[in-house]
Amino acid sequence: MENSFEMATDCKPEQVGCPTMGYQDVTVCVPVTIKAFGEVGNAKTKCLGKAVILSGCDACMDSSGDVCKFAVSQKLRIEVPIVFGARAEAGEAIIDCDCAEIGNDCEWHNE
């Protein structure tokens, strides 16, 4: 069976056809990815107390007759600024086409 269309009788006779509007319902999908981050800024150092000097006379230091050895230690407080957060990144949009519909000012009849 073949589909044929004819104009409704309420269309003006001088018109070649009836104006129509096509509609397309779509669903658009955009994938979103959340990525966490932690960014470290410049560290600041603060000395806590005085430096401690360990001489070569300490039993833990290896000393010999031709060199002098010593160690210096310092307690520090390191301030490290860190920013935590997340960024949203959108992927490429995807479209899902639903069935097309025809909207008419004049009704079409299917015979």
Residue pairs with C-beta under 8 A, 6 or more apart in sequence:
3 110
4 110
4 111
5 108
5 109
5 110
6 108
6 109
6 111
7 15
7 17
7 18
7 106
7 108
8 18
8 106
8 107
8 108
8 109
10 106
10 107
11 17
11 18
11 106
18 104
18 105
18 106
18 108
19 105
19 106
20 102
20 103
20 104
20 105
20 106
21 102
21 103
21 104
22 100
22 101
22 102
22 103
23 100
23 101
23 102
23 103
24 97
24 98
24 100
24 101
25 98
25 99
25 101
26 95
26 96
26 97
26 98
27 95
27 96
27 98
28 93
28 94
28 95
28 96
29 93
29 94
29 95
29 96
30 90
30 91
30 92
30 93
30 94
31 90
31 91
31 92
31 94
32 88
32 89
32 90
32 91
33 88
33 89
33 91
34 86
34 87
34 88
34 89
35 86
35 87
35 89
36 84
36 85
36 86
37 83
37 84
37 85
37 86
37 87
38 82
38 83
38 84
39 82
39 83
40 80
40 81
40 82
41 80
41 81
41 82
41 83
42 81
43 78
43 79
43 80
43 81
44 78
44 79
45 76
45 77
45 78
45 79
46 76
46 77
46 78
46 79
47 74
47 75
47 76
48 75
48 76
48 77
49 74
49 75
51 72
51 73
51 74
52 72
52 73
52 74
53 70
53 71
53 72
54 60
54 61
54 70
54 71
54 72
54 73
55 61
55 70
56 63
56 68
56 69
56 70
57 63
61 69
61 70
61 71
62 69
63 69
102 108
